[in-house]
Amino acid sequence: MSDLKARFENAVAHSKKLAERPDNATLLKIYGLYKQATAGDNTEKKPGFSDMVGRAKWDAWNGFKGASSDDAMQQYIDLIDSLS
């Protein structure tokens, strides 16, 4: 396992134990970076207007389209570190 992958997995574990719950915008950024790092570009169909949470998550993930997995992992790590 690469050093980056190990640090990413540590950040994921740490994200579940943050002292304070981040605001919704930050949570969406965390979600988008996680999905980009683990699944790559968003290819799923955008949820309908009635699914506001699903649309927000889709938009957050889609906002990182084109970012490499490694770049998304590093941004995720940096974001979690900044919240600690």
PyMOL Python script that loads the backbone (N, CA, C, O; Angstrom):
from pymol import cmd

cmd.read_pdbstr("""\
ATOM      1  N   MET A   1       0.862  -1.197   0.000  1.00  0.00           N
ATOM      2  CA  MET A   1       0.000   0.000   0.000  1.00  0.00           C
ATOM      3  C   MET A   1       0.893   1.241   0.000  1.00  0.00           C
ATOM      4  O   MET A   1       1.869   1.329   0.744  1.00  0.00           O
ATOM      5  N   SER A   2       0.536   2.169  -0.837  1.00  0.00           N
ATOM      6  CA  SER A   2       1.335   3.389  -0.924  1.00  0.00           C
ATOM      7  C   SER A   2       1.161   4.241   0.334  1.00  0.00           C
ATOM      8  O   SER A   2       0.189   4.101   1.077  1.00  0.00           O
ATOM      9  N   ASP A   3       2.129   5.121   0.544  1.00  0.00           N
ATOM     10  CA  ASP A   3       2.082   6.031   1.689  1.00  0.00           C
ATOM     11  C   ASP A   3       0.843   6.936   1.600  1.00  0.00           C
ATOM     12  O   ASP A   3       0.181   7.192   2.606  1.00  0.00           O
ATOM     13  N   LEU A   4       0.541   7.413   0.394  1.00  0.00           N
ATOM     14  CA  LEU A   4      -0.624   8.282   0.204  1.00  0.00           C
ATOM     15  C   LEU A   4      -1.909   7.546   0.563  1.00  0.00           C
ATOM     16  O   LEU A   4      -2.776   8.097   1.242  1.00  0.00           O
ATOM     17  N   LYS A   5      -2.031   6.311   0.109  1.00  0.00           N
ATOM     18  CA  LYS A   5      -3.237   5.508   0.392  1.00  0.00           C
ATOM     19  C   LYS A   5      -3.372   5.281   1.902  1.00  0.00           C
ATOM     20  O   LYS A   5      -4.475   5.368   2.441  1.00  0.00           O
ATOM     21  N   ALA A   6      -2.282   4.996   2.575  1.00  0.00           N
ATOM     22  CA  ALA A   6      -2.305   4.784   4.024  1.00  0.00           C
ATOM     23  C   ALA A   6      -2.718   6.065   4.745  1.00  0.00           C
ATOM     24  O   ALA A   6      -3.525   6.029   5.673  1.00  0.00           O
ATOM     25  N   ARG A   7      -2.154   7.206   4.309  1.00  0.00           N
ATOM     26  CA  ARG A   7      -2.525   8.483   4.926  1.00  0.00           C
ATOM     27  C   ARG A   7      -3.987   8.814   4.654  1.00  0.00           C
ATOM     28  O   ARG A   7      -4.671   9.368   5.515  1.00  0.00           O
ATOM     29  N   PHE A   8      -4.470   8.474   3.455  1.00  0.00           N
ATOM     30  CA  PHE A   8      -5.875   8.689   3.110  1.00  0.00           C
ATOM     31  C   PHE A   8      -6.783   7.866   4.021  1.00  0.00           C
ATOM     32  O   PHE A   8      -7.764   8.383   4.555  1.00  0.00           O
ATOM     33  N   GLU A   9      -6.459   6.607   4.195  1.00  0.00           N
ATOM     34  CA  GLU A   9      -7.279   5.744   5.056  1.00  0.00           C
ATOM     35  C   GLU A   9      -7.256   6.228   6.503  1.00  0.00           C
ATOM     36  O   GLU A   9      -8.270   6.140   7.195  1.00  0.00           O
ATOM     37  N   ASN A  10      -6.121   6.737   6.970  1.00  0.00           N
ATOM     38  CA  ASN A  10      -6.056   7.320   8.314  1.00  0.00           C
ATOM     39  C   ASN A  10      -6.948   8.557   8.406  1.00  0.00           C
ATOM     40  O   ASN A  10      -7.630   8.760   9.411  1.00  0.00           O
ATOM     41  N   ALA A  11      -6.945   9.386   7.356  1.00  0.00           N
ATOM     42  CA  ALA A  11      -7.783  10.591   7.337  1.00  0.00           C
ATOM     43  C   ALA A  11      -9.266  10.218   7.332  1.00  0.00           C
ATOM     44  O   ALA A  11     -10.074  10.867   7.995  1.00  0.00           O
ATOM     45  N   VAL A  12      -9.621   9.170   6.581  1.00  0.00           N
ATOM     46  CA  VAL A  12     -11.016   8.707   6.558  1.00  0.00           C
ATOM     47  C   VAL A  12     -11.434   8.273   7.961  1.00  0.00           C
ATOM     48  O   VAL A  12     -12.512   8.637   8.431  1.00  0.00           O
ATOM     49  N   ALA A  13     -10.588   7.502   8.624  1.00  0.00           N
ATOM     50  CA  ALA A  13     -10.901   7.061   9.991  1.00  0.00           C
ATOM     51  C   ALA A  13     -11.011   8.262  10.922  1.00  0.00           C
ATOM     52  O   ALA A  13     -11.900   8.320  11.771  1.00  0.00           O
ATOM     53  N   HIS A  14     -10.100   9.221  10.759  1.00  0.00           N
ATOM     54  CA  HIS A  14     -10.100  10.409  11.621  1.00  0.00           C
ATOM     55  C   HIS A  14     -11.324  11.291  11.366  1.00  0.00           C
ATOM     56  O   HIS A  14     -11.825  11.942  12.283  1.00  0.00           O
ATOM     57  N   SER A  15     -11.801  11.312  10.126  1.00  0.00           N
ATOM     58  CA  SER A  15     -12.954  12.161   9.783  1.00  0.00           C
ATOM     59  C   SER A  15     -14.207  11.763  10.562  1.00  0.00           C
ATOM     60  O   SER A  15     -15.106  12.578  10.769  1.00  0.00           O
ATOM     61  N   LYS A  16     -14.255  10.516  10.984  1.00  0.00           N
ATOM     62  CA  LYS A  16     -15.423  10.028  11.729  1.00  0.00           C
ATOM     63  C   LYS A  16     -15.334  10.376  13.213  1.00  0.00           C
ATOM     64  O   LYS A  16     -16.283  10.160  13.966  1.00  0.00           O
ATOM     65  N   LYS A  17     -14.179  10.920  13.629  1.00  0.00           N
ATOM     66  CA  LYS A  17     -13.954  11.220  15.049  1.00  0.00           C
ATOM     67  C   LYS A  17     -13.639  12.686  15.292  1.00  0.00           C
ATOM     68  O   LYS A  17     -13.030  13.028  16.306  1.00  0.00           O
ATOM     69  N   LEU A  18     -14.050  13.562  14.367  1.00  0.00           N
ATOM     70  CA  LEU A  18     -13.768  14.990  14.546  1.00  0.00           C
ATOM     71  C   LEU A  18     -14.480  15.516  15.782  1.00  0.00           C
ATOM     72  O   LEU A  18     -15.586  15.081  16.102  1.00  0.00           O
ATOM     73  N   ALA A  19     -13.847  16.450  16.472  1.00  0.00           N
ATOM     74  CA  ALA A  19     -14.414  17.014  17.700  1.00  0.00           C
ATOM     75  C   ALA A  19     -15.740  17.722  17.420  1.00  0.00           C
ATOM     76  O   ALA A  19     -16.691  17.605  18.193  1.00  0.00           O
ATOM     77  N   GLU A  20     -15.792  18.455  16.312  1.00  0.00           N
ATOM     78  CA  GLU A  20     -17.016  19.174  15.934  1.00  0.00           C
ATOM     79  C   GLU A  20     -17.480  18.698  14.575  1.00  0.00           C
ATOM     80  O   GLU A  20     -16.669  18.381  13.704  1.00  0.00           O
ATOM     81  N   ARG A  21     -18.797  18.649  14.397  1.00  0.00           N
ATOM     82  CA  ARG A  21     -19.357  18.287  13.096  1.00  0.00           C
ATOM     83  C   ARG A  21     -19.172  19.480  12.154  1.00  0.00           C
ATOM     84  O   ARG A  21     -19.597  20.593  12.464  1.00  0.00           O
ATOM     85  N   PRO A  22     -18.535  19.241  11.002  1.00  0.00           N
ATOM     86  CA  PRO A  22     -18.338  20.346  10.048  1.00  0.00           C
ATOM     87  C   PRO A  22     -19.674  20.852   9.491  1.00  0.00           C
ATOM     88  O   PRO A  22     -20.686  20.155   9.558  1.00  0.00           O
ATOM     89  N   ASP A  23     -19.665  22.065   8.945  1.00  0.00           N
ATOM     90  CA  ASP A  23     -20.881  22.596   8.334  1.00  0.00           C
ATOM     91  C   ASP A  23     -21.214  21.796   7.070  1.00  0.00           C
ATOM     92  O   ASP A  23     -20.385  21.029   6.580  1.00  0.00           O
ATOM     93  N   ASN A  24     -22.415  21.976   6.553  1.00  0.00           N
ATOM     94  CA  ASN A  24     -22.876  21.182   5.413  1.00  0.00           C
ATOM     95  C   ASN A  24     -22.007  21.355   4.177  1.00  0.00           C
ATOM     96  O   ASN A  24     -21.755  20.383   3.464  1.00  0.00           O
ATOM     97  N   ALA A  25     -21.547  22.561   3.910  1.00  0.00           N
ATOM     98  CA  ALA A  25     -20.694  22.790   2.741  1.00  0.00           C
ATOM     99  C   ALA A  25     -19.397  21.988   2.850  1.00  0.00           C
ATOM    100  O   ALA A  25     -18.923  21.420   1.866  1.00  0.00           O
ATOM    101  N   THR A  26     -18.834  21.950   4.047  1.00  0.00           N
ATOM    102  CA  THR A  26     -17.604  21.190   4.261  1.00  0.00           C
ATOM    103  C   THR A  26     -17.871  19.695   4.169  1.00  0.00           C
ATOM    104  O   THR A  26     -17.066  18.953   3.607  1.00  0.00           O
ATOM    105  N   LEU A  27     -18.999  19.248   4.720  1.00  0.00           N
ATOM    106  CA  LEU A  27     -19.359  17.833   4.620  1.00  0.00           C
ATOM    107  C   LEU A  27     -19.510  17.416   3.161  1.00  0.00           C
ATOM    108  O   LEU A  27     -19.088  16.324   2.781  1.00  0.00           O
ATOM    109  N   LEU A  28     -20.103  18.270   2.351  1.00  0.00           N
ATOM    110  CA  LEU A  28     -20.258  17.957   0.931  1.00  0.00           C
ATOM    111  C   LEU A  28     -18.900  17.896   0.233  1.00  0.00           C
ATOM    112  O   LEU A  28     -18.688  17.054  -0.639  1.00  0.00           O
ATOM    113  N   LYS A  29     -17.990  18.779   0.611  1.00  0.00           N
ATOM    114  CA  LYS A  29     -16.647  18.753   0.029  1.00  0.00           C
ATOM    115  C   LYS A  29     -15.929  17.465   0.422  1.00  0.00           C
ATOM    116  O   LYS A  29     -15.264  16.847  -0.410  1.00  0.00           O
ATOM    117  N   ILE A  30     -16.058  17.058   1.679  1.00  0.00           N
ATOM    118  CA  ILE A  30     -15.471  15.800   2.150  1.00  0.00           C
ATOM    119  C   ILE A  30     -16.028  14.635   1.334  1.00  0.00           C
ATOM    120  O   ILE A  30     -15.282  13.771   0.875  1.00  0.00           O
ATOM    121  N   TYR A  31     -17.352  14.627   1.160  1.00  0.00           N
ATOM    122  CA  TYR A  31     -18.006  13.568   0.406  1.00  0.00           C
ATOM    123  C   TYR A  31     -17.501  13.546  -1.041  1.00  0.00           C
ATOM    124  O   TYR A  31     -17.136  12.490  -1.560  1.00  0.00           O
ATOM    125  N   GLY A  32     -17.483  14.705  -1.682  1.00  0.00           N
ATOM    126  CA  GLY A  32     -17.055  14.772  -3.072  1.00  0.00           C
ATOM    127  C   GLY A  32     -15.624  14.298  -3.271  1.00  0.00           C
ATOM    128  O   GLY A  32     -15.332  13.556  -4.209  1.00  0.00           O
ATOM    129  N   LEU A  33     -14.736  14.729  -2.386  1.00  0.00           N
ATOM    130  CA  LEU A  33     -13.340  14.301  -2.481  1.00  0.00           C
ATOM    131  C   LEU A  33     -13.196  12.804  -2.240  1.00  0.00           C
ATOM    132  O   LEU A  33     -12.418  12.132  -2.917  1.00  0.00           O
ATOM    133  N   TYR A  34     -13.946  12.287  -1.274  1.00  0.00           N
ATOM    134  CA  TYR A  34     -13.889  10.849  -0.987  1.00  0.00           C
ATOM    135  C   TYR A  34     -14.333  10.043  -2.206  1.00  0.00           C
ATOM    136  O   TYR A  34     -13.664   9.091  -2.607  1.00  0.00           O
ATOM    137  N   LYS A  35     -15.463  10.431  -2.789  1.00  0.00           N
ATOM    138  CA  LYS A  35     -15.984   9.717  -3.949  1.00  0.00           C
ATOM    139  C   LYS A  35     -15.019   9.814  -5.132  1.00  0.00           C
ATOM    140  O   LYS A  35     -14.804   8.829  -5.838  1.00  0.00           O
ATOM    141  N   GLN A  36     -14.443  10.984  -5.347  1.00  0.00           N
ATOM    142  CA  GLN A  36     -13.497  11.148  -6.457  1.00  0.00           C
ATOM    143  C   GLN A  36     -12.259  10.292  -6.228  1.00  0.00           C
ATOM    144  O   GLN A  36     -11.740   9.685  -7.165  1.00  0.00           O
ATOM    145  N   ALA A  37     -11.785  10.243  -4.985  1.00  0.00           N
ATOM    146  CA  ALA A  37     -10.587   9.468  -4.662  1.00  0.00           C
ATOM    147  C   ALA A  37     -10.833   7.972  -4.789  1.00  0.00           C
ATOM    148  O   ALA A  37      -9.941   7.233  -5.206  1.00  0.00           O
ATOM    149  N   THR A  38     -12.028   7.517  -4.435  1.00  0.00           N
ATOM    150  CA  THR A  38     -12.290   6.080  -4.406  1.00  0.00           C
ATOM    151  C   THR A  38     -12.996   5.543  -5.644  1.00  0.00           C
ATOM    152  O   THR A  38     -12.821   4.376  -5.993  1.00  0.00           O
ATOM    153  N   ALA A  39     -13.795   6.379  -6.318  1.00  0.00           N
ATOM    154  CA  ALA A  39     -14.584   5.890  -7.453  1.00  0.00           C
ATOM    155  C   ALA A  39     -14.249   6.578  -8.774  1.00  0.00           C
ATOM    156  O   ALA A  39     -14.673   6.115  -9.833  1.00  0.00           O
ATOM    157  N   GLY A  40     -13.503   7.664  -8.729  1.00  0.00           N
ATOM    158  CA  GLY A  40     -13.180   8.396  -9.955  1.00  0.00           C
ATOM    159  C   GLY A  40     -14.310   9.332 -10.355  1.00  0.00           C
ATOM    160  O   GLY A  40     -15.165   9.682  -9.541  1.00  0.00           O
ATOM    161  N   ASP A  41     -14.298   9.733 -11.626  1.00  0.00           N
ATOM    162  CA  ASP A  41     -15.293  10.689 -12.111  1.00  0.00           C
ATOM    163  C   ASP A  41     -16.719  10.173 -11.947  1.00  0.00           C
ATOM    164  O   ASP A  41     -16.994   8.983 -12.105  1.00  0.00           O
ATOM    165  N   ASN A  42     -17.599  11.088 -11.632  1.00  0.00           N
ATOM    166  CA  ASN A  42     -19.018  10.788 -11.453  1.00  0.00           C
ATOM    167  C   ASN A  42     -19.647  10.457 -12.806  1.00  0.00           C
ATOM    168  O   ASN A  42     -19.641  11.285 -13.718  1.00  0.00           O
ATOM    169  N   THR A  43     -20.186   9.250 -12.931  1.00  0.00           N
ATOM    170  CA  THR A  43     -20.871   8.847 -14.164  1.00  0.00           C
ATOM    171  C   THR A  43     -22.338   8.528 -13.892  1.00  0.00           C
ATOM    172  O   THR A  43     -23.060   8.087 -14.787  1.00  0.00           O
ATOM    173  N   GLU A  44     -22.772   8.750 -12.662  1.00  0.00           N
ATOM    174  CA  GLU A  44     -24.151   8.450 -12.290  1.00  0.00           C
ATOM    175  C   GLU A  44     -25.100   9.521 -12.811  1.00  0.00           C
ATOM    176  O   GLU A  44     -24.706  10.666 -13.033  1.00  0.00           O
ATOM    177  N   LYS A  45     -26.341   9.133 -12.999  1.00  0.00           N
ATOM    178  CA  LYS A  45     -27.377  10.068 -13.437  1.00  0.00           C
ATOM    179  C   LYS A  45     -27.690  11.029 -12.289  1.00  0.00           C
ATOM    180  O   LYS A  45     -27.769  10.621 -11.130  1.00  0.00           O
ATOM    181  N   LYS A  46     -27.867  12.314 -12.625  1.00  0.00           N
ATOM    182  CA  LYS A  46     -28.175  13.322 -11.600  1.00  0.00           C
ATOM    183  C   LYS A  46     -29.571  13.048 -11.032  1.00  0.00           C
ATOM    184  O   LYS A  46     -30.525  12.869 -11.789  1.00  0.00           O
ATOM    185  N   PRO A  47     -29.693  13.015  -9.689  1.00  0.00           N
ATOM    186  CA  PRO A  47     -31.008  12.781  -9.066  1.00  0.00           C
ATOM    187  C   PRO A  47     -32.008  13.887  -9.421  1.00  0.00           C
ATOM    188  O   PRO A  47     -31.621  15.003  -9.767  1.00  0.00           O
ATOM    189  N   GLY A  48     -33.273  13.562  -9.328  1.00  0.00           N
ATOM    190  CA  GLY A  48     -34.339  14.517  -9.638  1.00  0.00           C
ATOM    191  C   GLY A  48     -34.451  15.618  -8.595  1.00  0.00           C
ATOM    192  O   GLY A  48     -33.821  15.571  -7.539  1.00  0.00           O
ATOM    193  N   PHE A  49     -35.278  16.614  -8.924  1.00  0.00           N
ATOM    194  CA  PHE A  49     -35.446  17.774  -8.039  1.00  0.00           C
ATOM    195  C   PHE A  49     -35.988  17.398  -6.664  1.00  0.00           C
ATOM    196  O   PHE A  49     -35.720  18.100  -5.690  1.00  0.00           O
ATOM    197  N   SER A  50     -36.735  16.317  -6.565  1.00  0.00           N
ATOM    198  CA  SER A  50     -37.324  15.943  -5.276  1.00  0.00           C
ATOM    199  C   SER A  50     -36.283  15.373  -4.308  1.00  0.00           C
ATOM    200  O   SER A  50     -36.532  15.307  -3.104  1.00  0.00           O
ATOM    201  N   ASP A  51     -35.135  14.966  -4.816  1.00  0.00           N
ATOM    202  CA  ASP A  51     -34.069  14.407  -3.972  1.00  0.00           C
ATOM    203  C   ASP A  51     -32.985  15.467  -3.778  1.00  0.00           C
ATOM    204  O   ASP A  51     -31.937  15.429  -4.423  1.00  0.00           O
ATOM    205  N   MET A  52     -33.257  16.406  -2.886  1.00  0.00           N
ATOM    206  CA  MET A  52     -32.336  17.526  -2.691  1.00  0.00           C
ATOM    207  C   MET A  52     -30.989  17.099  -2.128  1.00  0.00           C
ATOM    208  O   MET A  52     -29.953  17.625  -2.537  1.00  0.00           O
ATOM    209  N   VAL A  53     -30.990  16.155  -1.198  1.00  0.00           N
ATOM    210  CA  VAL A  53     -29.731  15.681  -0.616  1.00  0.00           C
ATOM    211  C   VAL A  53     -28.914  14.948  -1.675  1.00  0.00           C
ATOM    212  O   VAL A  53     -27.710  15.171  -1.802  1.00  0.00           O
ATOM    213  N   GLY A  54     -29.569  14.081  -2.427  1.00  0.00           N
ATOM    214  CA  GLY A  54     -28.888  13.345  -3.484  1.00  0.00           C
ATOM    215  C   GLY A  54     -28.295  14.273  -4.533  1.00  0.00           C
ATOM    216  O   GLY A  54     -27.192  14.035  -5.027  1.00  0.00           O
ATOM    217  N   ARG A  55     -29.028  15.334  -4.874  1.00  0.00           N
ATOM    218  CA  ARG A  55     -28.529  16.308  -5.857  1.00  0.00           C
ATOM    219  C   ARG A  55     -27.310  17.051  -5.313  1.00  0.00           C
ATOM    220  O   ARG A  55     -26.339  17.277  -6.035  1.00  0.00           O
ATOM    221  N   ALA A  56     -27.369  17.427  -4.041  1.00  0.00           N
ATOM    222  CA  ALA A  56     -26.240  18.145  -3.432  1.00  0.00           C
ATOM    223  C   ALA A  56     -24.990  17.251  -3.428  1.00  0.00           C
ATOM    224  O   ALA A  56     -23.890  17.717  -3.725  1.00  0.00           O
ATOM    225  N   LYS A  57     -25.161  15.986  -3.095  1.00  0.00           N
ATOM    226  CA  LYS A  57     -24.029  15.060  -3.088  1.00  0.00           C
ATOM    227  C   LYS A  57     -23.495  14.850  -4.508  1.00  0.00           C
ATOM    228  O   LYS A  57     -22.284  14.817  -4.730  1.00  0.00           O
ATOM    229  N   TRP A  58     -24.418  14.708  -5.462  1.00  0.00           N
ATOM    230  CA  TRP A  58     -24.021  14.518  -6.860  1.00  0.00           C
ATOM    231  C   TRP A  58     -23.217  15.726  -7.337  1.00  0.00           C
ATOM    232  O   TRP A  58     -22.170  15.570  -7.965  1.00  0.00           O
ATOM    233  N   ASP A  59     -23.705  16.919  -7.039  1.00  0.00           N
ATOM    234  CA  ASP A  59     -23.014  18.153  -7.435  1.00  0.00           C
ATOM    235  C   ASP A  59     -21.634  18.251  -6.782  1.00  0.00           C
ATOM    236  O   ASP A  59     -20.664  18.661  -7.421  1.00  0.00           O
ATOM    237  N   ALA A  60     -21.556  17.871  -5.511  1.00  0.00           N
ATOM    238  CA  ALA A  60     -20.273  17.934  -4.791  1.00  0.00           C
ATOM    239  C   ALA A  60     -19.253  17.000  -5.437  1.00  0.00           C
ATOM    240  O   ALA A  60     -18.102  17.381  -5.651  1.00  0.00           O
ATOM    241  N   TRP A  61     -19.674  15.786  -5.744  1.00  0.00           N
ATOM    242  CA  TRP A  61     -18.785  14.816  -6.376  1.00  0.00           C
ATOM    243  C   TRP A  61     -18.418  15.275  -7.785  1.00  0.00           C
ATOM    244  O   TRP A  61     -17.251  15.227  -8.173  1.00  0.00           O
ATOM    245  N   ASN A  62     -19.397  15.713  -8.536  1.00  0.00           N
ATOM    246  CA  ASN A  62     -19.174  16.138  -9.919  1.00  0.00           C
ATOM    247  C   ASN A  62     -18.252  17.353  -9.996  1.00  0.00           C
ATOM    248  O   ASN A  62     -17.601  17.576 -11.017  1.00  0.00           O
ATOM    249  N   GLY A  63     -18.195  18.139  -8.920  1.00  0.00           N
ATOM    250  CA  GLY A  63     -17.327  19.313  -8.884  1.00  0.00           C
ATOM    251  C   GLY A  63     -15.848  18.970  -8.942  1.00  0.00           C
ATOM    252  O   GLY A  63     -15.024  19.833  -9.245  1.00  0.00           O
ATOM    253  N   PHE A  64     -15.503  17.728  -8.657  1.00  0.00           N
ATOM    254  CA  PHE A  64     -14.104  17.293  -8.682  1.00  0.00           C
ATOM    255  C   PHE A  64     -13.788  16.471  -9.932  1.00  0.00           C
ATOM    256  O   PHE A  64     -12.733  15.841 -10.016  1.00  0.00           O
ATOM    257  N   LYS A  65     -14.702  16.479 -10.897  1.00  0.00           N
ATOM    258  CA  LYS A  65     -14.521  15.716 -12.132  1.00  0.00           C
ATOM    259  C   LYS A  65     -13.192  16.092 -12.789  1.00  0.00           C
ATOM    260  O   LYS A  65     -12.855  17.269 -12.912  1.00  0.00           O
ATOM    261  N   GLY A  66     -12.456  15.078 -13.203  1.00  0.00           N
ATOM    262  CA  GLY A  66     -11.172  15.305 -13.852  1.00  0.00           C
ATOM    263  C   GLY A  66      -9.983  15.247 -12.909  1.00  0.00           C
ATOM    264  O   GLY A  66      -8.846  15.104 -13.358  1.00  0.00           O
ATOM    265  N   ALA A  67     -10.227  15.356 -11.607  1.00  0.00           N
ATOM    266  CA  ALA A  67      -9.130  15.266 -10.635  1.00  0.00           C
ATOM    267  C   ALA A  67      -8.679  13.806 -10.537  1.00  0.00           C
ATOM    268  O   ALA A  67      -9.503  12.891 -10.542  1.00  0.00           O
ATOM    269  N   SER A  68      -7.382  13.605 -10.451  1.00  0.00           N
ATOM    270  CA  SER A  68      -6.876  12.241 -10.304  1.00  0.00           C
ATOM    271  C   SER A  68      -7.211  11.712  -8.915  1.00  0.00           C
ATOM    272  O   SER A  68      -7.481  12.475  -7.987  1.00  0.00           O
ATOM    273  N   SER A  69      -7.188  10.415  -8.799  1.00  0.00           N
ATOM    274  CA  SER A  69      -7.442   9.785  -7.503  1.00  0.00           C
ATOM    275  C   SER A  69      -6.437  10.270  -6.459  1.00  0.00           C
ATOM    276  O   SER A  69      -6.811  10.586  -5.329  1.00  0.00           O
ATOM    277  N   ASP A  70      -5.165  10.326  -6.841  1.00  0.00           N
ATOM    278  CA  ASP A  70      -4.118  10.777  -5.908  1.00  0.00           C
ATOM    279  C   ASP A  70      -4.329  12.222  -5.482  1.00  0.00           C
ATOM    280  O   ASP A  70      -4.156  12.560  -4.311  1.00  0.00           O
ATOM    281  N   ASP A  71      -4.703  13.079  -6.436  1.00  0.00           N
ATOM    282  CA  ASP A  71      -4.944  14.491  -6.122  1.00  0.00           C
ATOM    283  C   ASP A  71      -6.132  14.616  -5.162  1.00  0.00           C
ATOM    284  O   ASP A  71      -6.077  15.389  -4.205  1.00  0.00           O
ATOM    285  N   ALA A  72      -7.196  13.863  -5.414  1.00  0.00           N
ATOM    286  CA  ALA A  72      -8.366  13.911  -4.533  1.00  0.00           C
ATOM    287  C   ALA A  72      -8.020  13.392  -3.138  1.00  0.00           C
ATOM    288  O   ALA A  72      -8.481  13.935  -2.134  1.00  0.00           O
ATOM    289  N   MET A  73      -7.214  12.347  -3.086  1.00  0.00           N
ATOM    290  CA  MET A  73      -6.792  11.820  -1.773  1.00  0.00           C
ATOM    291  C   MET A  73      -6.016  12.874  -1.001  1.00  0.00           C
ATOM    292  O   MET A  73      -6.257  13.079   0.188  1.00  0.00           O
ATOM    293  N   GLN A  74      -5.078  13.549  -1.678  1.00  0.00           N
ATOM    294  CA  GLN A  74      -4.267  14.566  -1.004  1.00  0.00           C
ATOM    295  C   GLN A  74      -5.131  15.719  -0.525  1.00  0.00           C
ATOM    296  O   GLN A  74      -4.948  16.207   0.590  1.00  0.00           O
ATOM    297  N   GLN A  75      -6.076  16.165  -1.357  1.00  0.00           N
ATOM    298  CA  GLN A  75      -6.981  17.245  -0.947  1.00  0.00           C
ATOM    299  C   GLN A  75      -7.837  16.813   0.241  1.00  0.00           C
ATOM    300  O   GLN A  75      -8.098  17.609   1.143  1.00  0.00           O
ATOM    301  N   TYR A  76      -8.271  15.562   0.242  1.00  0.00           N
ATOM    302  CA  TYR A  76      -9.069  15.026   1.359  1.00  0.00           C
ATOM    303  C   TYR A  76      -8.244  15.063   2.639  1.00  0.00           C
ATOM    304  O   TYR A  76      -8.705  15.540   3.676  1.00  0.00           O
ATOM    305  N   ILE A  77      -7.015  14.550   2.554  1.00  0.00           N
ATOM    306  CA  ILE A  77      -6.123  14.534   3.723  1.00  0.00           C
ATOM    307  C   ILE A  77      -5.917  15.948   4.256  1.00  0.00           C
ATOM    308  O   ILE A  77      -6.018  16.183   5.460  1.00  0.00           O
ATOM    309  N   ASP A  78      -5.629  16.888   3.358  1.00  0.00           N
ATOM    310  CA  ASP A  78      -5.392  18.272   3.763  1.00  0.00           C
ATOM    311  C   ASP A  78      -6.627  18.865   4.425  1.00  0.00           C
ATOM    312  O   ASP A  78      -6.514  19.579   5.422  1.00  0.00           O
ATOM    313  N   LEU A  79      -7.814  18.576   3.877  1.00  0.00           N
ATOM    314  CA  LEU A  79      -9.054  19.112   4.441  1.00  0.00           C
ATOM    315  C   LEU A  79      -9.311  18.558   5.838  1.00  0.00           C
ATOM    316  O   LEU A  79      -9.655  19.310   6.751  1.00  0.00           O
ATOM    317  N   ILE A  80      -9.150  17.269   6.007  1.00  0.00           N
ATOM    318  CA  ILE A  80      -9.373  16.652   7.333  1.00  0.00           C
ATOM    319  C   ILE A  80      -8.355  17.197   8.330  1.00  0.00           C
ATOM    320  O   ILE A  80      -8.701  17.484   9.476  1.00  0.00           O
ATOM    321  N   ASP A  81      -7.100  17.341   7.902  1.00  0.00           N
ATOM    322  CA  ASP A  81      -6.064  17.899   8.780  1.00  0.00           C
ATOM    323  C   ASP A  81      -6.437  19.322   9.219  1.00  0.00           C
ATOM    324  O   ASP A  81      -6.210  19.699  10.369  1.00  0.00           O
ATOM    325  N   SER A  82      -7.005  20.100   8.308  1.00  0.00           N
ATOM    326  CA  SER A  82      -7.366  21.489   8.636  1.00  0.00           C
ATOM    327  C   SER A  82      -8.534  21.556   9.623  1.00  0.00           C
ATOM    328  O   SER A  82      -8.711  22.561  10.311  1.00  0.00           O
ATOM    329  N   LEU A  83      -9.320  20.496   9.689  1.00  0.00           N
ATOM    330  CA  LEU A  83     -10.464  20.456  10.609  1.00  0.00           C
ATOM    331  C   LEU A  83     -10.088  19.928  11.985  1.00  0.00           C
ATOM    332  O   LEU A  83     -10.885  20.013  12.920  1.00  0.00           O
ATOM    333  N   SER A  84      -8.895  19.388  12.120  1.00  0.00           N
ATOM    334  CA  SER A  84      -8.469  18.773  13.390  1.00  0.00           C
ATOM    335  C   SER A  84      -7.976  19.811  14.367  1.00  0.00           C
ATOM    336  O   SER A  84      -7.581  19.471  15.482  1.00  0.00           O
TER     337      SER A  84
END
""", "prot")
cmd.dss("prot")
cmd.show_as("cartoon", "prot")
cmd.util.cbc("prot")
cmd.orient("prot")
